[in-house]
Amino acid sequence: MQLMNNKKPFGFLFCLKKWYNKDGDDMLNVAKKILSEIEEHGYVAYIVGGYVRDYLLGNTSNDIDICTNATPKELKEIFLDALVPPDDYGSVIVTFNNIQFSITTFRREHSYLDHRHPDEVQYVDNLYQDLLRRDFTINSICMDKDENIIDLLHGKDDMNKKFIRTIGNSDQKFSQDALRILRAIRFATTLDFCLTDDVNKAITKHKKLLSSLSYERKREELDKIFTSTNAKRGISLLIELNLLEELEIPKLREVHYTDSLMAIWALLDVVSIYPFTSNEKDLMKDIHEAYLLNNLDPYVLYRYGLYVNSVVGEMKGESSSEITRIYNLLPIHSRRDIDATGDEICACLSKAPGSYLKEIYEDLEHAILYGKLENKKEDILSYCISSYHEL
């Protein structure tokens, strides 16, 4: 690839800050300035993929990807603070004010031995050739710096028809990169589009390749499906395409939909397989336990709280308003609400603090919650004396 002029590089972040702070500037306008700067250095550049798709659909998008015939080395000469990711497949990253732009060189991709990443990339100087390597036609639409739309692979036609169609041979696309299977379902879910017959058949044919994906990447796509406003459609597609065993989530057939992501994961029983944070694991444990109990029971409401019981109740078809009503009527909502301190209980029993207090507090919780004891200090201390004087 030849450099078309010899303009000297300049301090990109300084200029980007100047562009960004202008009144009315937003992410798109900043991206258009980036395109202009690349073009001023003798190259071509376009916004490509998800942002353009969502722009045409009238949807909000928070990511802008840029493609260009400039190589990573040439881009770093233009944008001095650009970073090259460790898994460099011809991209550089530019970040400003927490806005990240990925700029990728036009390329061809060759064999994919791990069914995920290309083993070799070849830079090209042609937009059409670059678009051919991408996954779906709706993600191949480009925009130039003047907001003109370039649609070489007829992605707009498929958007109008509400089709998820691969670029070229579907078998080849899914065998190259198994993540595209979940991406196809995710796009069909979030956009409420249909998979073409070719895509359906190819997913079924290559579904075993899902086992080659990391659990992190699988969870990332499943999270987006489960949290979509159209999640029921996505769950139906996963079931209809018989992907549950390959994804190791067979219990999804039994899960009633809820908009609580952690509630869905909790009932899938995959905490030992998929990656979760310690806080997520704790919440999932509570949800799993509460699901097996009566969520209108005072102690269950007290023990697991309003949120857990509400989402579990929703999945079991119980009235959330009734769960909330009973919860709000509870005489105590935490141990701190009990009208007697540990020191006061020890003093009335003439005993030093000890592990026995845990048993007493558990007894007090049940007695107060089930109306056997009023949450008043005198009543509580009298109850402790009569029940635990022999400790």
Secondary structure, 3 states (H helix, E strand, C coil): CCCCCCCCCECHHHHHHHHHCCCCCCHHHHHHHHHHHHHHCCCCEEEECHHHHHHHHCCCCCCEEEEECCCHHHHHHHECCCECCCCCCCEEEEEECCEEEEEEECEEECCCCCCCCCCCEEECCCHHHHHHCCCEHHHCCEECCCCCEECCCCHHHHHHHCEECECCCHHHHHHHCCHHHHHHHHHHHHHCCEECHHHHHHHHHHHHHHHHCCHHHHHHHHHHHHCCCCHHHHHHHHHHCCCHHHHCCHHHHHCCCCCCHHHHHHHHCCCCCCCCCHHHHHHHHHHHHHHCCCCCCHHHHHHHHHHHHHHHHHHCCCCHHHHHHHHHHCCCCCHHHCCCCHHHHHHHHCCCCCCHHHHHHHHHHHHHHCCCCCCCHHHHHHHHHHHHCCC
